Amino acid sequence: MIQGVEGPKIPPLNLGLGENETQPTIGEGGRRVWIYPRETSGKKTRHRNAVAWILLLVYLGIPWIQWGETPLIQVDVFQFRLLLMGHSYYPQDIKLFLPGFLAFIVAVFLFTAKFGRAWCGWACPQTVFLQFVFSPIERWIEGRAWKRQARDAAGFSFDIVWRKIAKHVLFLSVAFLIGNTALAYFWGRDNVLWVVRQSPAANPAGFGFVLAFTLLFYWVFSYFKEQACVLICPYARFQSVLLDEHSLIVGYDSKRGETRGKGLMGSREGLGDCVDCRQCVLVCPTGIDIRKGQQLECLACTRCIDACDSIMTAWKKPAGLISYTSLSNLEGRLVTKIRKRLIVYAVLATVLAGISAFLVFTRPDVAVDVVRRGFNPYTNIGEDSVLNTFTLHVRNKDLHRREFALSFAEPFQGHHNWESRRFAVGAGQLQTLELNVVSHRNEFQFGKRDLKLDIRDGAVTREFKVVLVGPFGTGKHN
C-alpha cells in the first residue's frame, strides 16, 4: 500500500528522506512496502509516452540491425572485441576510446547540472521498460492501481489467482524478448536466433545464457521494480554533488502551496493553493512526497506535475504548483541558464569526443609491432654482411582474412627472409613471424641504420620502421 503521511511544513528541496528518515518502500522491521502508483494523464505524460516508444524501438532494435555482414553494434565478450558499424576493435584499442569515455562522463555532469535527473525519469531502460511495458500489462490484466491494491489486500481468491498467473505468463514472455535482445548485444543476433531454435539438449550452454537473461529481466521488472532505482542505482547517490541552485528539478512551490488544506465549508481563507489531495504521492513510482523537498528517490518522471495540474484545474487555480523548475526559481532569485560550469563541461566533452572520434576513425586495420630477438644486437655473417633478427607481430583488425607481403620501402643493399613470400592473417588474429634482415656493413654509420619496410595487402600499403644495428664504420647512411 502507498505510504504517505503528512509531515511538518518544511522548506522544499531538503536532501533528507522525510520526517522519519525512512524510505517510502521500507516499512517496520525492513519489510517491503509495495507501491501502487496511480495512473496519470496530461502534457508531460503524453511527451513521456512518445519518448518511451522511440527509445523502445532503439533499445530493442539495435542488436537486430546488420551493418553489411556484421551487427551494427555488438560487444562480443566471447571473442573480446567490439563490433561497431562494420569495424572491429580489440582490447588493445581501449586507448582509442578512453577520451570518448571521459567525454561521456563529462557529458553526464553537463546533462545532470542542466536537466537534473531527467535521464532517470525519461530515458533510463529500467524506467522505460517498467513504466511503459510491464505496468500497462499489469493494468490491462489486474485493473487500475486502486483495484490491484484492493485485490491484494483482500487475500486469496480465484479471481486474483488467474489474473496473477496470466500477468506473470505475459511478464515471462516479454522478459524473454528483452532478455534475448540484451543477450544479442553481447552474443550476436545469429547466435541468439540459432540457440532459440535449438532444443536445450542440443546446446545447454546457450540455453543457459538465454534462460539466465530471461529470468534476470523477469525478476527485475516483476518483483524488484522501483527498488533498482532506490537501492542499487549509483546515479542517485552522486547526483546531489552535480546539481546546483540553477539545475532543473521537479519541485514544489511551498510559498504558493502552504499552508495546505481543503478548507472548511468552502472557505480557503489563510490557506495556500495545495488542497492536500495527496495525488502527487499516489502517482509517484517510488512513493515519495515531493512536498517534503527534493529527495534521492525522485526520478524526475514528472508524473506528480500532471497529477497536480489536473487538481489545480479542477479547483480553478493556475497550474505549476509542482513544476519542472530550479531552486533559484522557487526562491524567486535570478535564474542563470548559461553558466560557466556548463560551458566548461560542454567544451571539454566536445574536445574529448572529437579526439576519440579521430583516433577511432583513423585507426589502421593492420597493426605491426617489431621486437628485437636474441641476446646479441646483431650477428656478423662473413666479412661483409650483418644479420639483425626481429619478431614481427602483425594483427589483422579487419573482419576478413588477409594476405600480406613485405618489401623494402627504399633502396637498400640487403635482403630479408620474407622477400617474394606471402603470409596470411585471419580476421582479428595475431600472426607472429621471425624477420631476418641481412645488410652490408657499409650501410651503417655510428653503429645503426633506420630502415623502412612496407607491408602490402593488394593495393593497400602501410609503412613501418625497424632499427638495424651493426659495427661502427664509415657507412654512407645515418
ROPA-416320 format. One line per 2 residues: their letters; for each residue x, y, z of C-alpha. Coordinates in Angstrom, 1 decimal, padded with zeros to 4 digits, m for minus. Layout:
% residues N
a	X:Y:Z; ...
This chain:
% residues 478
mi	000.0:000.0:000.0; 001.1:003.6:m000.5
qg	003.0:005.2:002.3; 002.5:009.0:002.6
ve	001.8:010.7:005.8; 001.5:014.5:006.3
gp	004.6:015.9:007.9; 005.5:019.3:009.3
ki	005.7:022.2:006.9; 009.3:022.3:006.0
pp	011.0:024.2:003.2; 011.4:022.4:m000.2
ln	014.5:020.8:m001.6; 015.9:019.4:001.5
lg	018.0:016.3:000.9; 016.6:014.2:003.7
lg	014.3:011.2:003.2; 011.4:012.6:005.2
en	010.3:013.3:008.7; 011.1:009.8:010.0
et	014.2:009.4:007.8; 012.9:006.2:006.2
qp	012.2:005.3:002.6; 008.6:005.0:001.5
ti	009.2:001.5:000.2; 010.6:000.2:003.5
ge	008.2:m000.5:006.4; 008.7:m001.6:010.0
gg	011.5:m004.1:010.5; 012.7:m003.6:007.0
rr	009.6:m005.0:005.5; 009.0:m004.3:001.8
vw	006.1:m001.8:001.3; 004.6:m002.3:m002.1
iy	003.8:000.7:m004.2; 000.7:001.0:m006.3
pr	001.3:004.2:m008.4; m001.9:005.6:m009.8
et	m002.3:006.4:m013.5; m001.7:009.9:m014.8
sg	m002.6:011.8:m017.9; m001.5:015.2:m019.1
kk	001.0:017.0:m021.2; 004.1:015.6:m019.6
tr	002.7:012.0:m019.7; 002.0:012.4:m023.5
hr	005.5:013.6:m024.1; 007.0:010.7:m022.0
na	004.9:008.2:m023.9; 006.3:009.5:m027.2
va	009.9:009.4:m026.0; 009.4:006.0:m024.5
wi	008.2:004.4:m027.6; 011.0:005.9:m029.6
ll	013.5:004.6:m027.1; 011.9:001.1:m027.1
lv	012.5:000.9:m030.8; 016.1:001.9:m030.3
yl	016.8:m000.4:m027.3; 015.1:m003.4:m028.8
gi	016.0:m002.8:m032.4; 019.7:m002.0:m032.5
pw	021.1:m005.5:m031.9; 019.0:m007.0:m034.7
iq	020.2:m004.5:m037.3; 023.0:m005.6:m039.6
wg	025.7:m003.4:m041.0; 026.8:m005.3:m044.0
et	027.9:m008.7:m042.8; 028.2:m007.7:m039.1
pl	025.9:m006.3:m036.4; 025.5:m002.6:m036.2
iq	026.8:m002.7:m032.6; 027.9:m005.8:m030.6
vd	030.1:m006.1:m027.5; 031.4:m009.5:m028.4
vf	032.6:m010.8:m024.9; 033.4:m014.2:m026.3
qf	035.9:m013.0:m028.9; 037.0:m010.0:m026.9
rl	036.1:m007.4:m029.5; 033.7:m004.6:m030.2
ll	031.9:m004.6:m033.5; 030.9:m001.1:m034.5
mg	029.5:m000.1:m037.9; 031.4:m002.7:m039.8
hs	034.7:m002.3:m037.9; 036.1:m004.4:m035.1
yy	038.0:m003.2:m032.1; 040.1:m005.2:m029.6
pq	041.3:m004.8:m026.1; 044.5:m003.1:m027.3
di	042.3:m000.4:m028.9; 040.9:000.7:m025.5
kl	043.2:003.7:m025.5; 041.3:004.9:m028.6
fl	038.0:005.0:m026.7; 039.4:006.4:m023.4
pg	038.9:010.1:m024.4; 035.4:009.2:m025.5
fl	034.7:007.5:m022.2; 035.9:010.6:m020.4
af	033.7:012.7:m022.7; 030.7:010.6:m021.7
iv	031.4:011.2:m018.0; 031.7:014.9:m018.6
av	028.5:014.8:m020.6; 026.8:013.2:m017.7
fl	028.0:016.0:m015.5; 026.7:018.5:m018.1
ft	023.3:016.9:m018.5; 022.8:016.5:m014.8
ak	023.9:020.0:m014.0; 021.5:021.4:m016.6
fg	018.5:019.0:m016.5; 018.8:017.2:m013.2
ra	017.6:013.5:m013.2; 015.7:013.8:m016.5
wc	017.6:010.7:m017.7; 016.2:008.6:m014.9
gw	012.5:009.6:m015.4; 012.5:009.8:m019.2
ac	015.2:007.6:m020.8; 016.6:005.0:m018.4
pq	015.9:001.5:m019.7; 014.7:000.5:m016.2
tv	012.1:003.3:m016.2; 011.1:002.8:m019.9
fl	010.5:m000.9:m019.7; 008.9:m000.8:m016.2
qf	006.5:002.1:m016.7; 005.7:001.7:m020.4
vf	005.8:m002.1:m021.0; 005.2:m004.0:m017.8
sp	003.0:m001.6:m016.0; 000.5:m001.4:m018.9
ie	000.4:m005.2:m019.0; m000.3:m005.3:m015.3
rw	m003.0:m002.6:m015.6; m004.6:m004.4:m018.5
ie	m004.9:m007.7:m016.6; m005.4:m006.6:m013.0
gr	m007.0:m003.3:m013.5; m006.1:000.2:m012.2
aw	m003.9:000.8:m009.2; m006.7:001.0:m006.6
kr	m008.2:m002.2:m007.9; m004.9:m004.0:m007.7
qa	m004.4:m002.7:m004.2; m007.8:m003.8:m003.1
rd	m007.4:m007.3:m004.5; m004.1:m007.8:m002.9
aa	m005.4:m006.7:000.4; m008.4:m009.0:000.2
gf	m006.2:m012.1:000.0; m006.5:m015.4:m001.8
sf	m009.4:m015.9:m004.4; m009.9:m017.5:m007.8
di	m010.1:m014.0:m009.3; m006.7:m012.9:m008.1
vw	m005.1:m016.3:m008.9; m006.0:m016.4:m012.6
rk	m005.1:m012.7:m013.0; m001.7:m013.2:m011.4
ia	m000.9:m016.3:m013.5; m001.9:m014.5:m016.7
kh	000.1:m011.5:m015.8; 003.3:m013.4:m015.0
vl	003.0:m015.6:m018.1; 003.0:m012.4:m020.1
fl	005.8:m010.9:m018.0; 007.9:m014.0:m018.7
sv	007.2:m013.7:m022.5; 008.2:m010.1:m022.6
af	011.2:m010.8:m020.4; 012.2:m013.5:m022.9
li	012.1:m010.9:m025.7; 014.0:m008.3:m023.7
gn	016.5:m010.8:m022.3; 017.3:m012.2:m025.7
ta	017.7:m008.7:m027.1; 020.1:m007.8:m024.3
la	022.0:m011.1:m025.0; 022.2:m010.2:m028.7
yf	024.2:m007.1:m027.7; 026.9:m009.4:m026.4
wg	026.5:m012.7:m028.3; 025.2:m011.5:m031.7
rd	021.8:m011.8:m033.4; 022.6:m015.0:m035.4
nv	023.8:m016.9:m032.3; 020.8:m016.0:m030.2
lw	018.4:m017.0:m033.0; 020.2:m020.3:m033.5
vv	020.1:m021.1:m029.8; 016.4:m020.2:m029.6
rq	015.5:m022.6:m032.5; 017.5:m025.5:m031.0
sp	016.4:m027.8:m028.2; 018.0:m027.1:m024.8
aa	019.8:m030.5:m025.0; 021.5:m029.5:m028.3
np	023.2:m026.5:m026.8; 022.9:m026.5:m022.9
ag	025.4:m023.6:m022.6; 023.5:m021.3:m025.0
fg	020.2:m022.3:m023.4; 021.6:m021.4:m020.0
fv	022.5:m017.9:m021.2; 019.1:m017.4:m022.7
la	017.4:m018.7:m019.5; 019.6:m016.6:m017.2
ft	018.9:m013.3:m019.1; 015.2:m014.1:m019.3
ll	014.9:m014.8:m015.5; 017.0:m011.8:m014.6
fy	014.8:m009.4:m016.5; 011.6:m011.1:m015.3
wv	012.8:m010.8:m011.7; 013.8:m007.1:m012.1
fs	010.5:m006.0:m013.7; 008.1:m008.2:m011.9
yf	009.4:m008.1:m008.4; 012.4:m005.8:m007.8
ke	010.8:m002.9:m009.7; 011.5:000.6:m008.3
qa	014.0:m000.9:m005.8; 016.6:m000.9:m008.6
cv	016.4:002.9:m008.7; 016.1:003.4:m004.9
li	018.6:000.9:m003.6; 021.1:000.0:m006.4
cp	021.4:002.7:m009.0; 024.6:004.8:m008.2
ya	023.4:007.8:m010.2; 021.0:008.8:m007.4
rf	023.8:008.7:m004.9; 026.2:011.1:m006.6
qs	023.7:013.3:m008.5; 023.4:015.7:m005.5
vl	027.0:016.8:m005.9; 026.3:017.5:m009.6
ld	023.3:019.7:m009.0; 023.3:023.4:m008.1
eh	020.6:026.0:m007.5; 020.1:026.5:m011.2
sl	019.7:022.8:m012.2; 016.2:021.7:m013.3
iv	014.4:019.6:m010.8; 010.8:018.6:m010.0
gy	010.0:021.0:m007.2; 007.0:022.1:m005.1
ds	006.3:025.8:m004.7; 005.9:026.0:m000.9
kr	005.4:029.7:m000.9; 002.3:029.3:m003.1
ge	001.1:026.0:m001.7; 001.5:026.4:002.1
tr	m000.4:026.3:004.4; m002.0:023.3:002.7
gk	m005.6:022.0:003.3; m009.1:021.8:001.8
gl	m010.7:024.4:004.0; m014.0:024.4:005.9
mg	m017.4:025.0:004.3; m015.8:026.0:001.1
sr	m013.7:028.7:002.6; m009.9:028.7:002.0
eg	m009.1:031.8:003.9; m005.5:031.6:005.1
lg	m004.7:028.5:003.1; m002.3:028.1:000.1
dc	m003.2:026.5:m003.2; m002.3:023.0:m002.1
vd	m005.5:021.2:m001.2; m003.6:018.3:000.4
cr	m005.2:015.8:m002.0; m002.0:013.7:m002.0
qc	m002.3:012.9:m005.7; 001.3:013.7:m006.1
vl	002.1:010.9:m003.6; m000.3:008.4:m005.1
vc	001.1:008.7:m008.6; 004.8:008.6:m007.6
pt	006.5:005.4:m008.7; 008.8:005.5:m005.7
gi	006.1:006.6:m003.2; 007.8:009.9:m002.1
di	006.0:013.1:m001.1; 007.6:015.8:m003.3
rk	006.2:018.5:m000.9; 008.8:017.5:001.6
gq	011.6:018.6:m000.7; 013.9:017.1:m003.3
ql	014.8:013.6:m002.4; 017.2:011.0:m003.7
ec	014.3:008.7:m004.7; 012.8:011.3:m007.0
la	013.2:010.1:m010.6; 012.1:013.4:m012.2
ct	009.5:011.5:m014.1; 007.1:014.5:m013.8
rc	004.1:012.3:m013.0; 003.3:014.4:m010.0
id	003.3:017.5:m012.2; 000.5:016.2:m014.3
ac	m001.4:014.9:m011.3; m001.1:018.3:m009.5
ds	m002.0:020.3:m012.6; m005.2:018.3:m013.1
im	m006.2:019.1:m009.5; m005.4:022.8:m009.9
ta	m007.5:022.9:m013.0; m010.4:021.3:m011.1
wk	m010.1:023.9:m008.3; m009.8:026.7:m010.9
kp	m006.3:027.6:m009.9; m003.2:028.1:m012.1
ag	m001.1:025.1:m012.9; 002.5:024.8:m011.9
li	002.2:024.3:m008.1; 004.6:021.4:m008.8
sy	006.7:022.0:m011.8; 010.0:021.2:m013.6
ts	011.9:024.2:m012.3; 015.0:025.1:m010.2
ls	015.8:026.0:m006.7; 016.6:029.6:m007.7
nl	013.3:029.9:m009.5; 011.4:028.5:m006.5
eg	013.1:031.0:m004.2; 012.4:033.9:m006.5
rl	016.1:034.5:m007.4; 017.6:035.2:m010.8
vt	017.8:032.1:m012.9; 021.0:031.7:m014.9
ki	020.5:029.4:m017.9; 024.0:029.6:m019.4
rk	026.7:029.2:m016.7; 030.4:029.0:m016.8
rl	030.3:025.5:m015.4; 028.1:024.3:m018.3
iv	030.3:025.9:m020.8; 033.4:024.3:m019.4
ya	031.6:020.9:m019.4; 030.4:021.3:m023.0
vl	033.8:022.4:m024.4; 035.7:019.6:m022.5
at	033.2:016.9:m023.6; 033.3:018.1:m027.2
vl	037.1:018.2:m027.3; 037.5:014.7:m025.8
ag	034.8:013.2:m028.0; 036.5:014.8:m031.1
is	039.8:013.3:m030.1; 038.3:009.9:m029.6
af	036.4:010.0:m032.9; 039.6:011.0:m034.7
lv	041.6:008.1:m033.1; 038.8:005.6:m033.8
ft	038.2:006.5:m037.5; 041.9:006.9:m038.4
rp	042.9:003.6:m036.8; 044.6:001.4:m039.4
dv	043.2:m002.1:m040.0; 046.6:m003.6:m039.6
av	048.9:m003.2:m036.6; 052.6:m004.1:m036.8
dv	054.9:m004.3:m033.8; 058.6:m005.1:m034.1
vr	060.7:m006.6:m031.2; 064.4:m007.4:m031.5
rg	065.2:m011.0:m030.8; 068.2:m012.7:m029.2
fn	070.8:m011.5:m026.7; 073.2:m010.1:m029.3
py	072.1:m006.9:m031.1; 073.5:m008.3:m034.4
tn	075.4:m011.2:m035.9; 078.3:m010.9:m038.3
ig	077.9:m013.1:m041.4; 081.2:m013.4:m043.2
ed	083.3:m010.3:m043.7; 080.7:m008.0:m045.5
sv	077.3:m008.8:m044.0; 075.4:m008.2:m040.8
ln	072.3:m010.1:m039.6; 069.5:m008.4:m037.5
tf	066.8:m010.7:m036.2; 063.3:m009.4:m035.1
tl	060.0:m010.8:m034.0; 057.2:m009.3:m036.2
hv	053.7:m009.1:m034.7; 051.1:m008.5:m037.4
rn	047.5:m008.1:m036.1; 044.6:m008.1:m038.7
kd	041.9:m005.9:m037.2; 039.7:m006.3:m040.2
lh	036.7:m008.6:m040.4; 038.1:m010.8:m043.2
rr	041.2:m012.9:m043.7; 044.0:m011.0:m045.4
ef	047.3:m011.9:m047.2; 050.4:m009.7:m046.8
al	053.8:m009.3:m048.5; 056.8:m007.5:m047.1
sf	059.2:m005.3:m049.1; 061.8:m002.5:m048.6
ae	060.3:000.9:m048.8; 063.6:002.4:m050.0
pf	066.7:001.3:m051.9; 068.7:m001.0:m049.6
qg	071.8:m003.2:m050.0; 070.5:m006.3:m048.4
hh	067.6:m008.7:m048.2; 065.2:m010.3:m045.7
nw	063.7:m013.7:m045.3; 060.2:m012.8:m046.5
es	061.1:m011.4:m049.9; 058.8:m012.9:m052.6
rr	056.8:m014.7:m050.0; 053.3:m014.0:m048.6
fa	051.6:m014.8:m045.3; 048.0:m014.8:m044.2
vg	046.4:m013.5:m041.0; 042.8:m014.4:m040.1
ag	040.2:m011.8:m039.1; 041.0:m010.5:m035.7
ql	044.1:m012.7:m035.4; 047.7:m012.1:m034.5
qt	050.4:m013.6:m036.6; 053.9:m013.8:m035.2
le	056.8:m014.0:m037.7; 060.6:m014.2:m037.5
ln	062.1:m011.4:m039.6; 065.8:m011.7:m040.5
vv	067.4:m008.7:m042.2; 070.8:m009.2:m043.8
sh	072.6:m006.0:m044.7; 076.1:m004.9:m045.9
rn	078.5:m003.5:m043.3; 078.8:m000.2:m045.3
ef	075.1:000.5:m044.6; 076.0:001.5:m041.0
qf	077.3:004.7:m039.6; 077.8:005.1:m035.9
gk	076.5:001.6:m035.4; 072.9:001.9:m036.5
rd	070.6:002.4:m039.5; 066.9:003.2:m039.7
lk	065.1:001.0:m042.2; 061.6:001.4:m043.6
ld	059.6:m001.6:m044.7; 056.3:m001.9:m046.5
ir	053.6:m004.4:m045.7; 051.2:m004.7:m048.6
dg	047.7:m006.1:m048.9; 046.7:m005.8:m052.5
av	046.6:m002.1:m053.4; 046.9:m001.0:m049.7
tr	050.5:m000.4:m048.5; 051.5:000.5:m044.9
ef	054.9:001.5:m043.8; 056.7:000.6:m040.6
kv	060.2:001.2:m039.3; 062.9:m001.1:m037.8
vl	066.3:000.0:m036.5; 069.2:m002.1:m037.7
vg	072.4:m002.1:m035.6; 075.8:m003.1:m036.7
pf	079.5:m002.2:m036.4; 080.8:001.4:m036.3
gt	082.2:002.2:m039.6; 082.3:004.7:m042.5
gk	079.0:003.8:m043.9; 077.1:006.2:m046.2
hn	073.8:006.3:m044.3; 072.8:007.8:m041.0
